[in-house]
Amino acid sequence: MAWNGRHFLNLAELSCEDMIGLMKRASNFLDAGDRYEPNAPLDGKIIANLFMENSTRTRCSFTVATKRLGGDYIDLLVETSSASKGETLVDTALNLEAMGVAGIVVRCSQENGPNEIAENVGIPVINAGSGTSAHPTQALLDAVTLTRYFGTDDLLGQHIAIVGDITHSRVARSNVIGLAKLGAIVTLVGPSELLPNDLGCKTSTDFDGVLSTVSAVMMLRVQFERDAKVGEDYHEKFGLTEQRFANFHGAVLHPGPMNRGLEIDDNVANPESSPHNLILSQVTSGVATRMAILEHLIG
């Protein structure tokens, strides 16, 4: 793989070939199952998980990925860090570097937080979600999940809909970049008040009209914690209901956490609902994808 980036901050920094290289490595890890890597590329190295926002899937998958590569980790969470005393994100990162960690995985509410850390430390920094602007490891694992589903290296010609609260979604923003690099056509769907038109792709408020044209749909939760507001008819207009699901034969994704009964019906969200339900496959892909990134940057 030609990519020699020092940090993993945004998919805009990677080419299509770079993405495919990381995705193939992630796919190799997936084919190997849940074993630990025999050559232990992170042996003797400690990764710091600096999570200033709550997380289940992302933080735990980085932890599992680090352990499977033979490394160790420390978790520094917002409620137990000196950020609660006023310490800046960069100062926290500098202190972690001084302790000898080999890399920092950071999630924060600041849009440019990971970039600011990367500019000030001499170790690799991985963006695990920043503000509403970027979640590149999630977008890469989504691409891994989709290419394995379609049996291809890229997503050339695939039409993919991302549905829900686009305005507040860093997942949507990173996926628009990543899916487009891999050749996909992306349509963003949602109520007009949650549908920005500055992301460089098609938009629509007609979920049923778009659903009939796509090969995969990614459902997003409404981010009420970011003051998103929707009408009482949101589920009717933009939810992946059992009726819609019954007439759709493409892949279904959701980055989680899910608001069951709002953007996706309970029975549709259940993994046994269909082989086209890839929601838990995304979680599995998350560990392998983050293994590929950690190995490439630090291993």
SEKOLDO-644735 format. One record per residue (C-alpha): residue number from 1; y, z, x. Coordinates in pm, whole numbers. Example, Ala and Ser with C-alpha at 12.3 -4.5 7.8 and 13.67 -1.06 7.14 Angstrom:
BEGIN
<i->1	y->-450	z->780	x->1230>
<i->2	y->-106	z->714	x->1367>
***
This chain:
BEGIN
<i->1	y->0	z->0	x->0>
<i->2	y->338	z->-106	x->140>
<i->3	y->540	z->173	x->-21>
<i->4	y->658	z->423	x->239>
<i->5	y->893	z->632	x->29>
<i->6	y->945	z->988	x->142>
<i->7	y->998	z->1128	x->-208>
<i->8	y->882	z->1042	x->-561>
<i->9	y->1196	z->1065	x->-772>
<i->10	y->1219	z->761	x->-999>
<i->11	y->1002	z->459	x->-1074>
<i->12	y->1304	z->235	x->-1014>
<i->13	y->1241	z->293	x->-642>
<i->14	y->891	z->142	x->-659>
<i->15	y->789	z->-222	x->-688>
<i->16	y->514	z->-346	x->-918>
<i->17	y->282	z->-366	x->-616>
<i->18	y->368	z->-8	x->-518>
<i->19	y->284	z->115	x->-866>
<i->20	y->-44	z->-74	x->-876>
<i->21	y->-140	z->68	x->-535>
<i->22	y->-90	z->425	x->-655>
<i->23	y->-260	z->347	x->-986>
<i->24	y->-569	z->208	x->-812>
<i->25	y->-593	z->520	x->-600>
<i->26	y->-560	z->732	x->-913>
<i->27	y->-832	z->524	x->-1077>
<i->28	y->-1059	z->592	x->-778>
<i->29	y->-1004	z->964	x->-828>
<i->30	y->-1086	z->924	x->-1198>
<i->31	y->-1409	z->743	x->-1117>
<i->32	y->-1504	z->1029	x->-883>
<i->33	y->-1480	z->1276	x->-1171>
<i->34	y->-1369	z->1635	x->-1120>
<i->35	y->-1505	z->1679	x->-768>
<i->36	y->-1299	z->1810	x->-480>
<i->37	y->-1210	z->1557	x->-212>
<i->38	y->-1451	z->1598	x->82>
<i->39	y->-1191	z->1506	x->344>
<i->40	y->-940	z->1759	x->199>
<i->41	y->-617	z->1569	x->276>
<i->42	y->-406	z->1874	x->187>
<i->43	y->-614	z->2120	x->388>
<i->44	y->-390	z->2395	x->526>
<i->45	y->-89	z->2279	x->323>
<i->46	y->94	z->2464	x->47>
<i->47	y->274	z->2287	x->-238>
<i->48	y->554	z->2468	x->-421>
<i->49	y->576	z->2411	x->-796>
<i->50	y->941	z->2479	x->-875>
<i->51	y->951	z->2473	x->-1256>
<i->52	y->1284	z->2566	x->-1411>
<i->53	y->1161	z->2451	x->-1753>
<i->54	y->844	z->2539	x->-1941>
<i->55	y->545	z->2315	x->-1890>
<i->56	y->172	z->2311	x->-1958>
<i->57	y->28	z->1970	x->-1875>
<i->58	y->253	z->1875	x->-1584>
<i->59	y->248	z->2205	x->-1397>
<i->60	y->-123	z->2269	x->-1448>
<i->61	y->-218	z->1914	x->-1349>
<i->62	y->-19	z->1941	x->-1024>
<i->63	y->-198	z->2270	x->-957>
<i->64	y->-542	z->2118	x->-1019>
<i->65	y->-450	z->1808	x->-817>
<i->66	y->-341	z->2020	x->-521>
<i->67	y->-661	z->2227	x->-528>
<i->68	y->-883	z->1919	x->-555>
<i->69	y->-715	z->1777	x->-245>
<i->70	y->-795	z->2096	x->-56>
<i->71	y->-445	z->2245	x->-61>
<i->72	y->-296	z->2561	x->-200>
<i->73	y->8	z->2618	x->-420>
<i->74	y->270	z->2865	x->-527>
<i->75	y->432	z->2867	x->-870>
<i->76	y->799	z->2956	x->-893>
<i->77	y->906	z->2973	x->-1256>
<i->78	y->1254	z->3014	x->-1396>
<i->79	y->1192	z->3360	x->-1537>
<i->80	y->1061	z->3492	x->-1202>
<i->81	y->1299	z->3313	x->-966>
<i->82	y->1640	z->3408	x->-830>
<i->83	y->1788	z->3132	x->-1048>
<i->84	y->1821	z->3409	x->-1306>
<i->85	y->2056	z->3579	x->-1058>
<i->86	y->2267	z->3269	x->-1004>
<i->87	y->2093	z->3107	x->-708>
<i->88	y->2133	z->2729	x->-702>
<i->89	y->1840	z->2490	x->-725>
<i->90	y->1910	z->2356	x->-374>
<i->91	y->1923	z->2705	x->-222>
<i->92	y->1594	z->2790	x->-387>
<i->93	y->1439	z->2474	x->-240>
<i->94	y->1581	z->2546	x->106>
<i->95	y->1422	z->2889	x->100>
<i->96	y->1086	z->2742	x->2>
<i->97	y->1113	z->2494	x->288>
<i->98	y->1194	z->2780	x->528>
<i->99	y->872	z->2951	x->419>
<i->100	y->675	z->2649	x->537>
<i->101	y->567	z->2470	x->219>
<i->102	y->465	z->2108	x->271>
<i->103	y->628	z->1969	x->-43>
<i->104	y->815	z->2065	x->-357>
<i->105	y->734	z->1961	x->-714>
<i->106	y->1040	z->2024	x->-929>
<i->107	y->1114	z->2026	x->-1302>
<i->108	y->1464	z->2114	x->-1412>
<i->109	y->1730	z->2056	x->-1676>
<i->110	y->1972	z->1903	x->-1425>
<i->111	y->1968	z->1523	x->-1443>
<i->112	y->1999	z->1481	x->-1064>
<i->113	y->1833	z->1807	x->-960>
<i->114	y->1535	z->1655	x->-774>
<i->115	y->1763	z->1405	x->-597>
<i->116	y->1996	z->1681	x->-482>
<i->117	y->1702	z->1876	x->-343>
<i->118	y->1569	z->1566	x->-167>
<i->119	y->1906	z->1513	x->-1>
<i->120	y->1900	z->1864	x->144>
<i->121	y->1543	z->1931	x->254>
<i->122	y->1318	z->1770	x->512>
<i->123	y->996	z->1776	x->309>
<i->124	y->875	z->1551	x->26>
<i->125	y->1013	z->1616	x->-322>
<i->126	y->837	z->1505	x->-642>
<i->127	y->1025	z->1480	x->-971>
<i->128	y->818	z->1646	x->-1243>
<i->129	y->1087	z->1592	x->-1506>
<i->130	y->1465	z->1609	x->-1480>
<i->131	y->1701	z->1650	x->-1774>
<i->132	y->1660	z->1367	x->-2021>
<i->133	y->1669	z->1098	x->-1754>
<i->134	y->1338	z->1079	x->-1567>
<i->135	y->972	z->1180	x->-1572>
<i->136	y->819	z->930	x->-1329>
<i->137	y->478	z->1092	x->-1280>
<i->138	y->425	z->1091	x->-1658>
<i->139	y->513	z->722	x->-1680>
<i->140	y->278	z->640	x->-1393>
<i->141	y->-12	z->827	x->-1552>
<i->142	y->60	z->653	x->-1882>
<i->143	y->32	z->320	x->-1699>
<i->144	y->-297	z->431	x->-1542>
<i->145	y->-431	z->525	x->-1886>
<i->146	y->-328	z->192	x->-2039>
<i->147	y->-456	z->-31	x->-1759>
<i->148	y->-794	z->140	x->-1766>
<i->149	y->-801	z->97	x->-2145>
<i->150	y->-720	z->-274	x->-2118>
<i->151	y->-933	z->-328	x->-1805>
<i->152	y->-648	z->-481	x->-1606>
<i->153	y->-442	z->-404	x->-1294>
<i->154	y->-111	z->-461	x->-1472>
<i->155	y->20	z->-482	x->-1829>
<i->156	y->137	z->-841	x->-1828>
<i->157	y->194	z->-964	x->-2184>
<i->158	y->107	z->-635	x->-2354>
<i->159	y->352	z->-528	x->-2626>
<i->160	y->398	z->-151	x->-2635>
<i->161	y->603	z->55	x->-2881>
<i->162	y->753	z->393	x->-2795>
<i->163	y->832	z->577	x->-3117>
<i->164	y->1037	z->886	x->-3195>
<i->165	y->1322	z->1079	x->-3037>
<i->166	y->1420	z->826	x->-2772>
<i->167	y->1765	z->975	x->-2709>
<i->168	y->1632	z->1297	x->-2558>
<i->169	y->1316	z->1158	x->-2399>
<i->170	y->1287	z->1134	x->-2021>
<i->171	y->934	z->1006	x->-2082>
<i->172	y->1072	z->708	x->-2272>
<i->173	y->1327	z->629	x->-2002>
<i->174	y->1073	z->634	x->-1720>
<i->175	y->821	z->437	x->-1925>
<i->176	y->1074	z->164	x->-2002>
<i->177	y->1111	z->116	x->-1626>
<i->178	y->744	z->145	x->-1537>
<i->179	y->597	z->-61	x->-1820>
<i->180	y->849	z->-339	x->-1762>
<i->181	y->765	z->-350	x->-1390>
<i->182	y->401	z->-401	x->-1485>
<i->183	y->488	z->-692	x->-1716>
<i->184	y->479	z->-524	x->-2057>
<i->185	y->714	z->-590	x->-2347>
<i->186	y->859	z->-260	x->-2470>
<i->187	y->1010	z->-190	x->-2811>
<i->188	y->1175	z->144	x->-2884>
<i->189	y->1143	z->265	x->-3243>
<i->190	y->1313	z->549	x->-3424>
<i->191	y->1596	z->648	x->-3655>
<i->192	y->1925	z->495	x->-3550>
<i->193	y->2075	z->832	x->-3455>
<i->194	y->1793	z->887	x->-3201>
<i->195	y->1776	z->530	x->-3075>
<i->196	y->2008	z->447	x->-2782>
<i->197	y->2068	z->79	x->-2715>
<i->198	y->2143	z->104	x->-2343>
<i->199	y->1788	z->107	x->-2203>
<i->200	y->1755	z->-269	x->-2166>
<i->201	y->1477	z->-339	x->-2414>
<i->202	y->1423	z->-415	x->-2780>
<i->203	y->1493	z->-150	x->-3042>
<i->204	y->1396	z->-121	x->-3408>
<i->205	y->1414	z->118	x->-3701>
<i->206	y->1120	z->-56	x->-3874>
<i->207	y->806	z->119	x->-3752>
<i->208	y->567	z->-70	x->-3980>
<i->209	y->711	z->-405	x->-3878>
<i->210	y->673	z->-326	x->-3507>
<i->211	y->332	z->-160	x->-3541>
<i->212	y->177	z->-483	x->-3662>
<i->213	y->279	z->-661	x->-3341>
<i->214	y->186	z->-416	x->-3063>
<i->215	y->-129	z->-340	x->-2865>
<i->216	y->-36	z->23	x->-2796>
<i->217	y->192	z->284	x->-2947>
<i->218	y->328	z->595	x->-2775>
<i->219	y->442	z->867	x->-3012>
<i->220	y->710	z->1113	x->-2901>
<i->221	y->797	z->1451	x->-3046>
<i->222	y->1139	z->1528	x->-3187>
<i->223	y->1308	z->1755	x->-2933>
<i->224	y->1461	z->2014	x->-3160>
<i->225	y->1531	z->2233	x->-2855>
<i->226	y->1782	z->1967	x->-2748>
<i->227	y->1947	z->1977	x->-3091>
<i->228	y->1779	z->1662	x->-3223>
<i->229	y->1806	z->1631	x->-3600>
<i->230	y->1598	z->1419	x->-3837>
<i->231	y->1591	z->1364	x->-4211>
<i->232	y->1326	z->1490	x->-4451>
<i->233	y->1180	z->1138	x->-4463>
<i->234	y->1114	z->1122	x->-4087>
<i->235	y->737	z->1162	x->-4120>
<i->236	y->722	z->898	x->-4390>
<i->237	y->924	z->645	x->-4189>
<i->238	y->826	z->718	x->-3829>
<i->239	y->509	z->926	x->-3832>
<i->240	y->174	z->785	x->-3726>
<i->241	y->7	z->869	x->-4055>
<i->242	y->-359	z->831	x->-4137>
<i->243	y->-276	z->524	x->-4344>
<i->244	y->-89	z->356	x->-4058>
<i->245	y->-362	z->454	x->-3813>
<i->246	y->-634	z->308	x->-4034>
<i->247	y->-467	z->-34	x->-4017>
<i->248	y->-386	z->-19	x->-3645>
<i->249	y->-641	z->-118	x->-3383>
<i->250	y->-447	z->-64	x->-3063>
<i->251	y->-419	z->231	x->-2825>
<i->252	y->-249	z->555	x->-2930>
<i->253	y->-74	z->775	x->-2673>
<i->254	y->132	z->1094	x->-2683>
<i->255	y->266	z->1277	x->-2375>
<i->256	y->263	z->1612	x->-2554>
<i->257	y->330	z->1865	x->-2675>
<i->258	y->263	z->1733	x->-3023>
<i->259	y->432	z->1830	x->-3347>
<i->260	y->127	z->1774	x->-3564>
<i->261	y->224	z->1669	x->-3912>
<i->262	y->562	z->1535	x->-3805>
<i->263	y->532	z->1243	x->-3560>
<i->264	y->152	z->1229	x->-3586>
<i->265	y->-93	z->1335	x->-3854>
<i->266	y->-340	z->1608	x->-3768>
<i->267	y->-650	z->1393	x->-3810>
<i->268	y->-497	z->1110	x->-3607>
<i->269	y->-415	z->1348	x->-3321>
<i->270	y->-772	z->1479	x->-3298>
<i->271	y->-957	z->1318	x->-3003>
<i->272	y->-1262	z->1227	x->-3212>
<i->273	y->-1049	z->1024	x->-3453>
<i->274	y->-1103	z->699	x->-3262>
<i->275	y->-1192	z->557	x->-2919>
<i->276	y->-840	z->416	x->-2926>
<i->277	y->-695	z->770	x->-2919>
<i->278	y->-596	z->809	x->-2551>
<i->279	y->-406	z->1138	x->-2578>
<i->280	y->-654	z->1348	x->-2382>
<i->281	y->-723	z->1055	x->-2149>
<i->282	y->-357	z->1082	x->-2050>
<i->283	y->-413	z->1445	x->-1954>
<i->284	y->-714	z->1352	x->-1742>
<i->285	y->-521	z->1065	x->-1584>
<i->286	y->-242	z->1311	x->-1506>
<i->287	y->-450	z->1503	x->-1254>
<i->288	y->-574	z->1188	x->-1079>
<i->289	y->-229	z->1027	x->-1073>
<i->290	y->-70	z->1336	x->-923>
<i->291	y->-351	z->1352	x->-669>
<i->292	y->-263	z->998	x->-564>
<i->293	y->105	z->1085	x->-527>
<i->294	y->42	z->1409	x->-335>
<i->295	y->-208	z->1239	x->-106>
<i->296	y->27	z->951	x->-31>
<i->297	y->335	z->1164	x->37>
<i->298	y->184	z->1473	x->197>
<i->299	y->-187	z->1425	x->266>
***
